[in-house]
Amino acid sequence: MAQLNTLKRVFVVNSTRLDDPAPGAPLATATRLLSQNYPQFRWTNVFEEDGVVVGETLEYRLKLPPPKVNG
């Protein structure tokens, strides 16, 4: 009988690796929970197809917008 393994979701913001706060929940719920402590998640979209398999984890890299400068 085949065995189904689920990958652990990890979110990467710059060099910080964040574990999934709700492993059994949909991706939108996990990003909403992370946005409480990391406001960067409020200003970007994370899609299921953005996940990259790295070893035994499924990584979602947060792409931050470039900083705004005056002048």
C-alpha positions in Angstrom: 0.0 0.0 0.0 1.3 3.5 -0.9 2.0 6.0 1.9 1.2 9.7 1.5 3.6 12.1 3.1 2.7 15.8 3.5 5.5 18.4 3.4 6.0 20.8 6.2 5.2 24.4 5.1 7.9 27.0 5.9 7.7 30.8 5.1 11.0 32.6 4.3 11.1 36.4 4.9 14.5 37.7 4.0 16.8 35.4 6.0 14.1 34.5 8.6 12.4 31.1 8.4 9.0 30.9 9.9 7.1 27.7 10.7 3.6 27.3 9.6 1.3 28.6 12.4 -1.6 26.4 11.1 -0.2 23.3 9.4 -3.7 21.8 8.6 -5.3 25.0 7.5 -5.4 26.5 4.0 -2.5 28.8 2.9 -4.6 31.9 3.2 -5.4 31.2 6.8 -1.7 30.6 7.6 -0.6 33.9 5.9 -3.4 35.8 7.8 -2.1 34.4 11.1 1.4 35.4 10.2 0.4 38.9 9.3 -0.5 39.6 12.9 3.3 39.5 13.8 4.8 40.2 10.3 3.0 43.0 8.5 4.9 42.2 5.3 2.3 39.5 4.7 -0.4 42.1 4.4 1.1 43.8 1.4 1.9 40.8 -0.7 0.2 37.7 -2.2 1.3 34.2 -1.5 -0.1 31.6 -3.9 0.0 27.7 -3.6 2.0 27.4 -6.8 4.8 29.7 -5.3 5.9 26.9 -3.0 9.2 25.3 -3.7 10.2 21.8 -2.4 13.4 22.0 -0.5 14.3 18.7 1.1 11.4 17.7 3.4 9.8 21.2 3.4 7.6 23.3 1.1 9.1 26.8 1.2 7.2 30.0 0.4 9.6 32.9 -0.1 8.0 36.3 0.6 8.9 38.8 -2.1 9.0 42.2 -0.5 8.4 45.4 -2.5 11.5 47.7 -3.1 11.8 50.4 -0.5 10.5 53.8 -1.4 12.9 56.7 -1.3 12.3 60.4 -1.6 14.3 62.4 -4.1 
